[in-house]
Each structure stands twice: as C-alpha cells, then as structure tokens.
C-alpha cells in the first residue's frame, strides 16, 4: 500500500502545476424538505451563487420529482429563465445495471416529454449513479438508443461524494439544529479539491492533455450552504470555472469507453480501458465507504 501511495504521489506532483477549467453540473433537482433551510430557500441560494459568478450550470433532472414535489415543478422555470441547461436524468432515477433495457429507455423518453417544453432543454443524458450497463450488450444497446434519439452523454469527469457528506450533515442537524457547520464545509471543500486533483492528474496521464472538466454535485442542502465557498475555492487554486455548454464542447465527451461494467467518471473509464492504472482505480470510483472512516474520526 505504501508503494502505491508513493507512486500516485509522484503522479500528482508531475501534473499539479497546471490549472484547469471546470464546469458545474448538478444532479437530482429535488426540492424536498429537511432541516435548516426550506426547499425554495435552498434552491434560491444555489441559483444566487451561480448568478453572482456568471456561471451557466447543467441541471440533470429526474423528472419524477416534478410531479412528486410541487416545489420542484414550481422552481424549474427559474433555472430555465436563468439560462442553465436543463437535461435528462431519466424519469425514475433508474440504475441501468439493474433495469431491463426496454424499461430503462421508456423511462428516458418519459422524462423527455416533461422536460422538452423548456427553452433551455438540451438532449444531454446523464446515467443515474453513473451506471451505463452491466454487460457489453446492454451498454451498446443503450448507446445506440441515445444516438437514435440524438442524445449526447452528459459524462462526468470529476466524480465525488457530496451526496454522502450532505446526508451526514442532515443527520447531524436533525440531532442538533445549532450544530457548527464549518467542519462540514471544510471537509467538503477538501474532499472536492482532492477528487479534482485526482481526476485532473488522471486525465493528463491517460489522454496527454488538459480537458474541460464537468464536476458532479447534487441539488441539496450542502450546496445551498457552500456552493459559493466551492466556487471561491476553485478560484483560489487558479482553476477557471467555465459554462457547462463550453465544457461539453470538448471532444473528450464523444468518447465511448469499452469497459464492462460501463460507467463511472469518463476519465476513470478511459483509464480503466488502458489497463495501466489498476493500482489507483478503485471500484466504484466514489462511494460513501471511502469518506465514512474520516468523517467518523472527525465526529462529523
């Protein structure tokens, strides 16, 4: 293990001197209840942070939330009018690896029928949980379906576990409504920066040049509280936040990694395809199991 850590440390040092471009992409638009902030307040804060910095995000919508939570249906037009990309994340937030092809593709079209009336709807599809098929046959069938319906894949290059940090924060606030938020903010920013460095270094070693990154975060309390801090953190590291439409124009997003099971970060998948990075590629790429020990240790 020490040898692996040493090798990857050299790998990071070799690439860390270069700043990169990163865009904000947000999954699971869902204005549910919860502690500290009301649903609309959470949404307004996320939108305000993006507006303040002139950032166009991509919002991947699991369309069932529009019918199940009235606040989501009410607030989505604000994202549309602000110029953010509205994109497809299935209707039911299905896992491609455990769902029959026919069911999965019907669910994609069901979501499209609810989203295509928005002026900024674009045919960009993101696989929920970044799972793209457990077999080569299903992977290729879904890719052919998406091509037939003129969808681009809304790949993630920088994957992370903000959703897990958010769940821990909510659990804490339900126990203590006056809990100190700073340790959660600090852990979150450290986590995102570590994952950004990892995937950026991996991209430069696999592809040989910089890419326009897509960062995956979620529409949740954590980002309602700390998206502004996240944006400022990237600026402090001399990373440039670009519009999602600019990021998706990078040719890297036309790649079709030939791995099984298919999915994870696009950079992870391309690295896996080479067979050269097995010592530093964990599966799944991001999971609560990786962050839990440190959060437990810190009492978060």
DRENKOL-596510 format. One record per residue (C-alpha): residue number from 1; residue in three letters; x, y, z. Coordinates in nm, 3 decimals. Layout:
BEGIN
+------+------+---------+---------+---------+
: resi : resn :      c1 :      c2 :      c3 :
+------+------+---------+---------+---------+
:  NUM :  ALA :       X :       Y :       Z :
...
+------+------+---------+---------+---------+
//
This chain:
BEGIN
+------+------+---------+---------+---------+
: resi : resn :      c1 :      c2 :      c3 :
+------+------+---------+---------+---------+
:    1 :  UNK :   0.000 :   0.000 :   0.000 :
:    2 :  UNK :   0.282 :   0.245 :   0.084 :
:    3 :  UNK :   0.436 :   0.181 :  -0.259 :
:    4 :  UNK :   0.104 :   0.254 :  -0.430 :
:    5 :  UNK :   0.061 :   0.579 :  -0.235 :
:    6 :  UNK :   0.419 :   0.682 :  -0.321 :
:    7 :  UNK :   0.368 :   0.610 :  -0.692 :
:    8 :  UNK :   0.047 :   0.811 :  -0.703 :
:    9 :  UNK :   0.206 :   1.097 :  -0.509 :
:   10 :  UNK :   0.465 :   1.125 :  -0.786 :
:   11 :  UNK :   0.182 :   1.102 :  -1.039 :
:   12 :  UNK :   0.007 :   1.402 :  -0.879 :
:   13 :  UNK :   0.325 :   1.607 :  -0.844 :
:   14 :  UNK :   0.400 :   1.558 :  -1.213 :
:   15 :  UNK :   0.074 :   1.724 :  -1.314 :
:   16 :  UNK :  -0.027 :   1.950 :  -1.025 :
:   17 :  UNK :   0.138 :   2.265 :  -1.157 :
:   18 :  UNK :  -0.124 :   2.315 :  -1.427 :
:   19 :  UNK :  -0.452 :   2.493 :  -1.363 :
:   20 :  UNK :  -0.763 :   2.358 :  -1.532 :
:   21 :  UNK :  -1.112 :   2.451 :  -1.648 :
:   22 :  UNK :  -1.411 :   2.309 :  -1.463 :
:   23 :  UNK :  -1.786 :   2.340 :  -1.506 :
:   24 :  UNK :  -2.066 :   2.288 :  -1.255 :
:   25 :  UNK :  -2.317 :   2.012 :  -1.328 :
:   26 :  UNK :  -2.593 :   1.938 :  -1.079 :
:   27 :  UNK :  -2.786 :   1.613 :  -1.047 :
:   28 :  UNK :  -3.116 :   1.521 :  -0.886 :
:   29 :  UNK :  -3.306 :   1.851 :  -0.891 :
:   30 :  UNK :  -3.529 :   1.787 :  -0.590 :
:   31 :  UNK :  -3.679 :   2.046 :  -0.357 :
:   32 :  UNK :  -3.763 :   1.818 :  -0.067 :
:   33 :  UNK :  -3.795 :   1.911 :   0.298 :
:   34 :  UNK :  -3.524 :   1.896 :   0.560 :
:   35 :  UNK :  -3.355 :   2.090 :   0.838 :
:   36 :  UNK :  -3.221 :   2.446 :   0.843 :
:   37 :  UNK :  -3.346 :   2.576 :   0.505 :
:   38 :  UNK :  -3.682 :   2.544 :   0.333 :
:   39 :  UNK :  -3.698 :   2.387 :  -0.014 :
:   40 :  UNK :  -3.735 :   2.713 :  -0.206 :
:   41 :  UNK :  -3.468 :   2.884 :   0.002 :
:   42 :  UNK :  -3.221 :   2.607 :  -0.080 :
:   43 :  UNK :  -3.294 :   2.646 :  -0.449 :
:   44 :  UNK :  -3.269 :   3.023 :  -0.442 :
:   45 :  UNK :  -2.930 :   3.008 :  -0.271 :
:   46 :  UNK :  -2.786 :   2.769 :  -0.529 :
:   47 :  UNK :  -2.914 :   2.984 :  -0.815 :
:   48 :  UNK :  -2.786 :   3.300 :  -0.646 :
:   49 :  UNK :  -2.433 :   3.159 :  -0.614 :
:   50 :  UNK :  -2.427 :   3.071 :  -0.983 :
:   51 :  UNK :  -2.568 :   3.410 :  -1.084 :
:   52 :  UNK :  -2.319 :   3.601 :  -0.870 :
:   53 :  UNK :  -2.030 :   3.441 :  -1.057 :
:   54 :  UNK :  -2.193 :   3.443 :  -1.401 :
:   55 :  UNK :  -2.188 :   3.064 :  -1.428 :
:   56 :  UNK :  -2.411 :   2.857 :  -1.654 :
:   57 :  UNK :  -2.464 :   2.514 :  -1.497 :
:   58 :  UNK :  -2.618 :   2.198 :  -1.636 :
:   59 :  UNK :  -2.911 :   2.066 :  -1.431 :
:   60 :  UNK :  -2.986 :   1.694 :  -1.472 :
:   61 :  UNK :  -3.348 :   1.634 :  -1.378 :
:   62 :  UNK :  -3.503 :   1.306 :  -1.268 :
:   63 :  UNK :  -3.844 :   1.416 :  -1.386 :
:   64 :  UNK :  -4.048 :   1.221 :  -1.130 :
:   65 :  UNK :  -3.951 :   1.493 :  -0.881 :
:   66 :  UNK :  -4.152 :   1.747 :  -1.079 :
:   67 :  UNK :  -4.472 :   1.557 :  -1.008 :
:   68 :  UNK :  -4.385 :   1.430 :  -0.660 :
:   69 :  UNK :  -4.263 :   1.761 :  -0.513 :
:   70 :  UNK :  -4.465 :   2.067 :  -0.618 :
:   71 :  UNK :  -4.179 :   2.299 :  -0.519 :
:   72 :  UNK :  -3.955 :   2.132 :  -0.779 :
:   73 :  UNK :  -4.212 :   2.185 :  -1.051 :
:   74 :  UNK :  -4.257 :   2.547 :  -0.945 :
:   75 :  UNK :  -3.886 :   2.628 :  -0.935 :
:   76 :  UNK :  -3.756 :   2.460 :  -1.252 :
:   77 :  UNK :  -3.873 :   2.752 :  -1.473 :
:   78 :  UNK :  -3.636 :   2.979 :  -1.278 :
:   79 :  UNK :  -3.343 :   2.765 :  -1.391 :
:   80 :  UNK :  -3.468 :   2.777 :  -1.746 :
:   81 :  UNK :  -3.505 :   3.155 :  -1.747 :
:   82 :  UNK :  -3.157 :   3.193 :  -1.594 :
:   83 :  UNK :  -3.009 :   3.014 :  -1.896 :
:   84 :  UNK :  -2.894 :   2.695 :  -1.730 :
:   85 :  UNK :  -2.902 :   2.374 :  -1.934 :
:   86 :  UNK :  -3.199 :   2.151 :  -1.850 :
:   87 :  UNK :  -3.102 :   1.789 :  -1.917 :
:   88 :  UNK :  -3.238 :   1.435 :  -1.889 :
:   89 :  UNK :  -3.160 :   1.211 :  -1.589 :
:   90 :  UNK :  -3.438 :   0.956 :  -1.657 :
:   91 :  UNK :  -3.786 :   0.990 :  -1.507 :
:   92 :  UNK :  -3.744 :   0.749 :  -1.217 :
:   93 :  UNK :  -3.370 :   0.776 :  -1.145 :
:   94 :  UNK :  -3.311 :   0.419 :  -1.255 :
:   95 :  UNK :  -2.988 :   0.220 :  -1.232 :
:   96 :  UNK :  -2.906 :   0.098 :  -1.583 :
:   97 :  UNK :  -2.715 :  -0.202 :  -1.444 :
:   98 :  UNK :  -3.025 :  -0.342 :  -1.273 :
:   99 :  UNK :  -3.301 :  -0.232 :  -1.512 :
:  100 :  UNK :  -3.417 :  -0.404 :  -1.830 :
:  101 :  UNK :  -3.326 :  -0.220 :  -2.150 :
:  102 :  UNK :  -3.689 :  -0.167 :  -2.255 :
:  103 :  UNK :  -3.789 :  -0.028 :  -1.915 :
:  104 :  UNK :  -3.485 :   0.197 :  -1.897 :
:  105 :  UNK :  -3.528 :   0.351 :  -2.241 :
:  106 :  UNK :  -3.901 :   0.410 :  -2.190 :
:  107 :  UNK :  -3.811 :   0.596 :  -1.872 :
:  108 :  UNK :  -3.570 :   0.822 :  -2.063 :
:  109 :  UNK :  -3.843 :   0.918 :  -2.310 :
:  110 :  UNK :  -4.094 :   0.970 :  -2.029 :
:  111 :  UNK :  -3.861 :   1.226 :  -1.876 :
:  112 :  UNK :  -3.809 :   1.394 :  -2.213 :
:  113 :  UNK :  -4.182 :   1.451 :  -2.255 :
:  114 :  UNK :  -4.185 :   1.652 :  -1.930 :
:  115 :  UNK :  -3.866 :   1.846 :  -1.999 :
:  116 :  UNK :  -3.867 :   1.930 :  -2.369 :
:  117 :  UNK :  -4.101 :   2.225 :  -2.328 :
:  118 :  UNK :  -3.829 :   2.423 :  -2.151 :
:  119 :  UNK :  -3.642 :   2.660 :  -2.379 :
:  120 :  UNK :  -3.303 :   2.551 :  -2.243 :
:  121 :  UNK :  -3.373 :   2.179 :  -2.257 :
:  122 :  UNK :  -3.090 :   2.004 :  -2.437 :
:  123 :  UNK :  -3.066 :   1.641 :  -2.540 :
:  124 :  UNK :  -2.789 :   1.558 :  -2.297 :
:  125 :  UNK :  -2.843 :   1.244 :  -2.093 :
:  126 :  UNK :  -2.670 :   1.150 :  -1.770 :
:  127 :  UNK :  -2.690 :   0.797 :  -1.637 :
:  128 :  UNK :  -2.812 :   0.794 :  -1.275 :
:  129 :  UNK :  -2.538 :   0.675 :  -1.039 :
:  130 :  UNK :  -2.312 :   0.686 :  -1.350 :
:  131 :  UNK :  -2.404 :   0.324 :  -1.426 :
:  132 :  UNK :  -2.411 :   0.262 :  -1.803 :
:  133 :  UNK :  -2.477 :  -0.111 :  -1.829 :
:  134 :  UNK :  -2.353 :  -0.428 :  -1.664 :
:  135 :  UNK :  -2.290 :  -0.606 :  -1.993 :
:  136 :  UNK :  -2.140 :  -0.502 :  -2.325 :
:  137 :  UNK :  -2.470 :  -0.587 :  -2.494 :
:  138 :  UNK :  -2.678 :  -0.354 :  -2.277 :
:  139 :  UNK :  -2.413 :  -0.082 :  -2.286 :
:  140 :  UNK :  -2.417 :  -0.083 :  -2.665 :
:  141 :  UNK :  -2.796 :  -0.109 :  -2.692 :
:  142 :  UNK :  -2.843 :   0.198 :  -2.471 :
:  143 :  UNK :  -2.575 :   0.390 :  -2.661 :
:  144 :  UNK :  -2.746 :   0.308 :  -2.990 :
:  145 :  UNK :  -3.080 :   0.419 :  -2.845 :
:  146 :  UNK :  -2.934 :   0.750 :  -2.730 :
:  147 :  UNK :  -2.775 :   0.809 :  -3.072 :
:  148 :  UNK :  -3.104 :   0.725 :  -3.246 :
:  149 :  UNK :  -3.279 :   0.988 :  -3.033 :
:  150 :  UNK :  -2.995 :   1.237 :  -3.083 :
:  151 :  UNK :  -2.876 :   1.244 :  -2.724 :
:  152 :  UNK :  -2.524 :   1.323 :  -2.613 :
:  153 :  UNK :  -2.395 :   1.157 :  -2.297 :
:  154 :  UNK :  -2.358 :   1.402 :  -2.010 :
:  155 :  UNK :  -2.039 :   1.248 :  -1.882 :
:  156 :  UNK :  -1.882 :   1.342 :  -1.551 :
:  157 :  UNK :  -1.506 :   1.387 :  -1.538 :
:  158 :  UNK :  -1.476 :   1.482 :  -1.168 :
:  159 :  UNK :  -1.688 :   1.249 :  -0.958 :
:  160 :  UNK :  -1.731 :   1.298 :  -0.584 :
:  161 :  UNK :  -1.941 :   1.207 :  -0.282 :
:  162 :  UNK :  -2.109 :   1.534 :  -0.191 :
:  163 :  UNK :  -2.435 :   1.341 :  -0.154 :
:  164 :  UNK :  -2.287 :   1.140 :   0.133 :
:  165 :  UNK :  -2.146 :   1.446 :   0.309 :
:  166 :  UNK :  -2.490 :   1.603 :   0.271 :
:  167 :  UNK :  -2.656 :   1.301 :   0.432 :
:  168 :  UNK :  -2.419 :   1.322 :   0.728 :
:  169 :  UNK :  -2.483 :   1.694 :   0.763 :
:  170 :  UNK :  -2.859 :   1.643 :   0.764 :
:  171 :  UNK :  -2.828 :   1.364 :   1.020 :
:  172 :  UNK :  -2.627 :   1.597 :   1.245 :
:  173 :  UNK :  -2.872 :   1.886 :   1.209 :
:  174 :  UNK :  -3.165 :   1.659 :   1.291 :
:  175 :  UNK :  -2.987 :   1.577 :   1.617 :
:  176 :  UNK :  -2.866 :   1.930 :   1.686 :
:  177 :  UNK :  -3.021 :   2.218 :   1.492 :
:  178 :  UNK :  -2.743 :   2.452 :   1.608 :
:  179 :  UNK :  -2.452 :   2.228 :   1.509 :
:  180 :  UNK :  -2.138 :   2.401 :   1.382 :
:  181 :  UNK :  -2.144 :   2.398 :   1.001 :
:  182 :  UNK :  -1.780 :   2.494 :   0.948 :
:  183 :  UNK :  -1.631 :   2.143 :   0.990 :
:  184 :  UNK :  -1.871 :   2.013 :   0.722 :
:  185 :  UNK :  -1.780 :   2.297 :   0.490 :
:  186 :  UNK :  -1.409 :   2.237 :   0.543 :
:  187 :  UNK :  -1.442 :   1.862 :   0.487 :
:  188 :  UNK :  -1.650 :   1.917 :   0.175 :
:  189 :  UNK :  -1.407 :   2.162 :   0.016 :
:  190 :  UNK :  -1.109 :   1.940 :   0.099 :
:  191 :  UNK :  -1.289 :   1.639 :  -0.050 :
:  192 :  UNK :  -1.379 :   1.817 :  -0.374 :
:  193 :  UNK :  -1.029 :   1.956 :  -0.415 :
:  194 :  UNK :  -0.872 :   1.613 :  -0.360 :
:  195 :  UNK :  -1.104 :   1.449 :  -0.612 :
:  196 :  UNK :  -1.046 :   1.734 :  -0.860 :
:  197 :  UNK :  -0.671 :   1.686 :  -0.837 :
:  198 :  UNK :  -0.704 :   1.311 :  -0.875 :
:  199 :  UNK :  -0.921 :   1.318 :  -1.187 :
:  200 :  UNK :  -0.729 :   1.608 :  -1.340 :
:  201 :  UNK :  -0.399 :   1.427 :  -1.297 :
:  202 :  UNK :  -0.553 :   1.106 :  -1.427 :
:  203 :  UNK :  -0.686 :   1.285 :  -1.735 :
:  204 :  UNK :  -0.347 :   1.433 :  -1.819 :
:  205 :  UNK :  -0.177 :   1.097 :  -1.779 :
:  206 :  UNK :  -0.438 :   0.900 :  -1.976 :
:  207 :  UNK :  -0.520 :   1.150 :  -2.251 :
:  208 :  UNK :  -0.199 :   1.351 :  -2.253 :
:  209 :  UNK :  -0.354 :   1.695 :  -2.229 :
:  210 :  UNK :  -0.598 :   1.903 :  -2.026 :
:  211 :  UNK :  -0.972 :   1.854 :  -2.057 :
:  212 :  UNK :  -1.265 :   2.080 :  -1.982 :
:  213 :  UNK :  -1.398 :   1.919 :  -1.668 :
:  214 :  UNK :  -1.753 :   1.852 :  -1.558 :
:  215 :  UNK :  -1.784 :   1.841 :  -1.180 :
:  216 :  UNK :  -2.074 :   1.635 :  -1.042 :
:  217 :  UNK :  -2.253 :   1.781 :  -0.741 :
:  218 :  UNK :  -2.614 :   1.749 :  -0.627 :
:  219 :  UNK :  -2.908 :   1.979 :  -0.562 :
:  220 :  UNK :  -2.904 :   1.957 :  -0.184 :
:  221 :  UNK :  -2.859 :   2.142 :   0.144 :
:  222 :  UNK :  -2.480 :   2.107 :   0.135 :
:  223 :  UNK :  -2.456 :   2.304 :  -0.187 :
:  224 :  UNK :  -2.720 :   2.554 :  -0.083 :
:  225 :  UNK :  -2.488 :   2.635 :   0.207 :
:  226 :  UNK :  -2.146 :   2.601 :   0.047 :
:  227 :  UNK :  -2.163 :   2.635 :  -0.334 :
:  228 :  UNK :  -2.032 :   2.991 :  -0.301 :
:  229 :  UNK :  -1.738 :   2.859 :  -0.099 :
:  230 :  UNK :  -1.677 :   2.587 :  -0.356 :
:  231 :  UNK :  -1.663 :   2.839 :  -0.640 :
:  232 :  UNK :  -1.427 :   3.060 :  -0.442 :
:  233 :  UNK :  -1.207 :   2.761 :  -0.360 :
:  234 :  UNK :  -1.153 :   2.684 :  -0.728 :
:  235 :  UNK :  -1.070 :   3.049 :  -0.792 :
:  236 :  UNK :  -0.816 :   3.045 :  -0.507 :
:  237 :  UNK :  -0.647 :   2.748 :  -0.678 :
:  238 :  UNK :  -0.639 :   2.935 :  -1.011 :
:  239 :  UNK :  -0.886 :   2.696 :  -1.169 :
:  240 :  UNK :  -1.127 :   2.863 :  -1.409 :
:  241 :  UNK :  -1.498 :   2.788 :  -1.382 :
:  242 :  UNK :  -1.650 :   2.774 :  -1.729 :
:  243 :  UNK :  -2.002 :   2.732 :  -1.858 :
:  244 :  UNK :  -2.135 :   2.379 :  -1.888 :
:  245 :  UNK :  -2.201 :   2.432 :  -2.261 :
:  246 :  UNK :  -1.832 :   2.516 :  -2.307 :
:  247 :  UNK :  -1.725 :   2.204 :  -2.119 :
:  248 :  UNK :  -1.948 :   1.973 :  -2.320 :
:  249 :  UNK :  -1.797 :   2.113 :  -2.641 :
:  250 :  UNK :  -1.469 :   1.937 :  -2.556 :
:  251 :  UNK :  -1.418 :   1.642 :  -2.797 :
:  252 :  UNK :  -1.349 :   1.418 :  -2.498 :
:  253 :  UNK :  -1.726 :   1.394 :  -2.441 :
:  254 :  UNK :  -1.769 :   1.195 :  -2.762 :
:  255 :  UNK :  -1.558 :   0.910 :  -2.623 :
:  256 :  UNK :  -1.714 :   0.565 :  -2.581 :
:  257 :  UNK :  -1.506 :   0.367 :  -2.330 :
:  258 :  UNK :  -1.518 :  -0.007 :  -2.397 :
:  259 :  UNK :  -1.534 :  -0.132 :  -2.040 :
:  260 :  UNK :  -1.774 :  -0.358 :  -1.851 :
:  261 :  UNK :  -1.945 :  -0.280 :  -1.629 :
:  262 :  UNK :  -1.975 :   0.052 :  -1.810 :
:  263 :  UNK :  -1.983 :   0.384 :  -1.631 :
:  264 :  UNK :  -1.813 :   0.584 :  -1.354 :
:  265 :  UNK :  -1.627 :   0.905 :  -1.435 :
:  266 :  UNK :  -1.539 :   0.932 :  -1.803 :
:  267 :  UNK :  -1.174 :   0.978 :  -1.703 :
:  268 :  UNK :  -1.193 :   0.673 :  -1.476 :
:  269 :  UNK :  -1.343 :   0.467 :  -1.760 :
:  270 :  UNK :  -1.078 :   0.575 :  -2.011 :
:  271 :  UNK :  -0.805 :   0.493 :  -1.761 :
:  272 :  UNK :  -0.963 :   0.155 :  -1.690 :
:  273 :  UNK :  -0.974 :   0.083 :  -2.062 :
:  274 :  UNK :  -0.595 :   0.116 :  -2.090 :
:  275 :  UNK :  -0.530 :  -0.148 :  -1.826 :
:  276 :  UNK :  -0.240 :   0.063 :  -1.695 :
:  277 :  UNK :  -0.385 :   0.223 :  -1.383 :
:  278 :  UNK :  -0.520 :  -0.070 :  -1.182 :
:  279 :  UNK :  -0.322 :   0.024 :  -0.870 :
:  280 :  UNK :  -0.501 :   0.359 :  -0.832 :
:  281 :  UNK :  -0.850 :   0.284 :  -0.967 :
:  282 :  UNK :  -1.098 :   0.180 :  -0.701 :
:  283 :  UNK :  -1.447 :   0.049 :  -0.780 :
:  284 :  UNK :  -1.683 :   0.216 :  -0.759 :
:  285 :  UNK :  -1.486 :   0.531 :  -0.825 :
:  286 :  UNK :  -1.664 :   0.721 :  -0.548 :
:  287 :  UNK :  -1.863 :   0.576 :  -0.259 :
:  288 :  UNK :  -1.959 :   0.653 :   0.099 :
:  289 :  UNK :  -1.722 :   0.380 :   0.219 :
:  290 :  UNK :  -1.424 :   0.595 :   0.126 :
:  291 :  UNK :  -1.533 :   0.904 :   0.323 :
:  292 :  UNK :  -1.701 :   0.736 :   0.620 :
:  293 :  UNK :  -1.389 :   0.650 :   0.825 :
:  294 :  UNK :  -1.255 :   1.007 :   0.816 :
:  295 :  UNK :  -1.593 :   1.161 :   0.889 :
:  296 :  UNK :  -1.635 :   0.921 :   1.180 :
:  297 :  UNK :  -1.291 :   1.012 :   1.309 :
:  298 :  UNK :  -1.374 :   1.382 :   1.291 :
:  299 :  UNK :  -1.711 :   1.335 :   1.456 :
:  300 :  UNK :  -1.900 :   1.461 :   1.152 :
+------+------+---------+---------+---------+
//
